[in-house]
Amino acid sequence: MDKTREDMISSIRSYLFESFLLGFSSDDFPDDRSFYEAGVLDSIGVIEIVSYIEQNFDITFDNNEIVPENVSTINQIADFITQKKSPIGA
């Protein structure tokens, strides 16, 4: 994992643990655990996560990109941000 990705995941984890994963420890919530399956994320939570990502990572979600496949786990969020920041065709 390169430094940029490590920093991104650290930032995402901090936000999620402060906002949604209260009462969970890092051991309880690995980067590939689904927020939906754990019951900690609803539609309002998705909007909050999307807003956080857009503000902190300088990307914009298209409406068709606000789907569970892009925001269900910490790894999926990091992958989505990386993909959005990559030059087209790279």
Sine and cosine of phi, psi and omega as CSV:
sin_phi,cos_phi,sin_psi,cos_psi,sin_omega,cos_omega
0.00,0.00,0.81,-0.58,-0.01,-1.00
-0.98,0.20,0.25,-0.97,-0.09,-1.00
-0.84,0.54,-0.67,0.75,-0.01,-1.00
-0.86,0.51,-0.71,0.71,0.01,-1.00
-0.92,0.40,-0.65,0.76,0.04,-1.00
-0.86,0.50,-0.71,0.71,0.03,-1.00
-0.89,0.45,-0.67,0.75,0.00,-1.00
-0.88,0.47,-0.74,0.67,-0.02,-1.00
-0.91,0.42,-0.64,0.77,0.03,-1.00
-0.88,0.48,-0.69,0.72,0.02,-1.00
-0.90,0.43,-0.71,0.71,0.01,-1.00
-0.88,0.47,-0.73,0.68,-0.01,-1.00
-0.86,0.51,-0.73,0.69,-0.01,-1.00
-0.85,0.53,-0.74,0.67,0.00,-1.00
-0.87,0.49,-0.75,0.66,-0.07,-1.00
-0.91,0.42,-0.65,0.76,0.02,-1.00
-0.93,0.37,-0.54,0.84,0.04,-1.00
-0.97,0.24,-0.49,0.87,-0.13,-0.99
-0.97,-0.24,-0.55,0.84,-0.14,-0.99
-0.79,-0.62,-0.46,0.89,-0.17,-0.99
-0.96,-0.27,0.59,0.80,0.03,-1.00
-0.87,0.49,0.73,-0.68,0.00,-1.00
1.00,0.01,-0.15,0.99,0.06,-1.00
-0.99,-0.14,0.50,-0.87,0.14,-0.99
-0.97,-0.24,0.23,-0.97,0.04,-1.00
-0.86,0.52,-0.57,0.82,0.01,-1.00
-0.91,0.41,-0.55,0.83,0.01,-1.00
-0.96,0.29,-0.41,0.91,-0.15,-0.99
-0.74,-0.67,0.98,0.20,0.06,-1.00
-0.92,0.39,0.25,-0.97,-0.10,-0.99
-0.90,0.44,-0.23,0.97,-0.01,-1.00
-0.95,-0.33,0.17,0.99,0.04,-1.00
-0.99,0.11,0.70,-0.71,-0.05,-1.00
-0.98,0.22,0.77,-0.64,0.09,-1.00
-0.90,0.43,-0.58,0.82,-0.02,-1.00
-0.92,0.40,-0.75,0.66,-0.02,-1.00
-0.90,0.44,-0.50,0.86,0.03,-1.00
-0.99,0.17,-0.19,0.98,0.02,-1.00
0.97,0.25,0.42,0.91,-0.04,-1.00
-0.96,-0.28,0.04,1.00,-0.06,-1.00
-0.72,-0.69,0.76,-0.64,0.10,-1.00
-0.84,-0.54,-0.14,-0.99,-0.08,-1.00
-0.90,0.44,-0.59,0.81,0.05,-1.00
-0.91,0.40,-0.65,0.76,0.04,-1.00
-0.87,0.48,-0.63,0.77,0.03,-1.00
-0.87,0.49,-0.70,0.71,0.01,-1.00
-0.88,0.48,-0.66,0.75,0.02,-1.00
-0.90,0.43,-0.67,0.75,0.03,-1.00
-0.91,0.42,-0.70,0.71,0.02,-1.00
-0.86,0.51,-0.70,0.72,0.02,-1.00
-0.88,0.48,-0.71,0.70,0.04,-1.00
-0.86,0.52,-0.74,0.68,-0.02,-1.00
-0.88,0.47,-0.73,0.68,-0.02,-1.00
-0.88,0.48,-0.66,0.75,-0.04,-1.00
-0.96,0.29,-0.58,0.81,-0.13,-0.99
-0.99,-0.11,-0.29,0.96,-0.04,-1.00
-0.85,-0.52,0.14,0.99,0.11,-0.99
0.80,0.59,0.75,0.67,0.10,-0.99
-0.76,-0.65,0.24,-0.97,0.05,-1.00
-0.79,-0.61,0.75,-0.66,0.09,-1.00
-0.99,0.15,0.72,-0.70,0.25,-0.97
-0.98,0.19,0.43,-0.90,-0.03,-1.00
-0.82,0.57,-0.61,0.80,-0.04,-1.00
-0.97,0.23,-0.07,1.00,0.02,-1.00
-0.99,-0.12,-0.12,0.99,0.02,-1.00
-1.00,0.04,0.98,0.21,-0.06,-1.00
-0.72,-0.69,0.40,-0.92,-0.01,-1.00
-0.81,0.59,-0.55,0.84,-0.03,-1.00
-0.88,0.47,-0.35,0.94,-0.02,-1.00
-0.98,-0.21,-0.27,0.96,-0.09,-1.00
-0.69,-0.73,0.38,0.93,-0.05,-1.00
-1.00,0.07,-0.44,0.90,-0.02,-1.00
-0.67,-0.74,0.26,-0.97,0.05,-1.00
-0.88,0.47,-0.68,0.74,0.02,-1.00
-0.89,0.46,-0.66,0.75,0.01,-1.00
-0.90,0.43,-0.63,0.78,0.04,-1.00
-0.90,0.44,-0.73,0.69,0.00,-1.00
-0.88,0.47,-0.66,0.75,0.03,-1.00
-0.89,0.46,-0.68,0.74,-0.01,-1.00
-0.90,0.44,-0.71,0.70,0.01,-1.00
-0.87,0.49,-0.71,0.70,0.01,-1.00
-0.86,0.51,-0.69,0.72,0.01,-1.00
-0.89,0.45,-0.69,0.72,-0.02,-1.00
-0.92,0.40,-0.53,0.85,-0.02,-1.00
-1.00,0.09,-0.23,0.97,0.00,-1.00
-0.96,0.29,0.60,-0.80,0.08,-1.00
-0.88,0.48,0.59,-0.81,0.00,-1.00
-0.87,0.50,0.73,-0.68,0.03,-1.00
0.99,0.10,0.06,1.00,-0.01,-1.00
-0.98,0.18,0.00,0.00,0.00,0.00
